[in-house]
Amino acid sequence: MPSRKIFNRDVFIIVDQSGSMVRRDPELNNNIRWKALPEVIEGHVYRILNETSLDGQKICDEIALTFFSPNRPCEKTIYIQDTSQVPSIFEENQPDASTFITPTLEQVINQWFANREIHKGAFIIIYTDGQFDDRDKFVNLIESTCRKLRNQDELKIVIVGFGSEINPKFYLQLDQNVRGFKDAKGLDCNIVVFDLLNQMPNIIELLDRHLDNPETGLPMWAKDRYPDLFG
């Protein structure tokens, strides 16, 4: 059973729509990444919408999905209440351009801050096949967002990396909060959670990783691949 902190949240999904998503990938059974991802997200959406606590609480009733690619906020947001919506979303939206995450992520974060209910947290789940073109701006956005939070449990930015071109080290360092980001009270604020699609547990366990125990640390596969991160 996951932590009670996982329930009663706003949930956003942001999908990498960059041109590299059209590539066939050996880690995805040589399927095109854009065609392999819908089934993954469909399963994750199902688990999130149907996870229920012993006293009947849910994580959420709908999930807001949007895309990132060009260096501007995405103009389209789709609200998912049923998994049957997922396949058509990918059919109607195709990969294009580069990999700028910050404009869309900032738009989502600002939307959450503007409309949030008191004591209601959020998950922002990002699916990406590579490195962001605006990494420095992304890191600065994470830092400035932390400074607005009452504590690190309020918001979790969960990054799911997939495909053979992903370089996890940058994301793992954010997962470790090596830059020492602080919340509004000056306390440690670790809001980034990272895992690889082909290594991660189920999506509920991933969302719960830092909530259940903030000191859990990095996923075990990272210890073998990046021993330097474990000191």
Buried (B, 14 or more C-beta within 10 A) or exposed (E): EBBEBBBBBBBBBBBBBBEBBEBBBEBBEEBBBBBBBBEBBBBBBBBBBEBEBEEEEBBBEBBBBBBBBBBEBBEEBBEBEEBEBBEEBBEEBEBEBBBBBBBBBBBBBEBBEEEBEEEEBBBBBBBBBBBBBBBEBBBEBBBEBBEEBEBBBBBBBBBBBBBBBBEBEBBBBBBBBEEEBBBEEEEEBBBBBBBBBEEBEEBBEBBBBBBBEBEEBBBEBBEEBBEEBEE
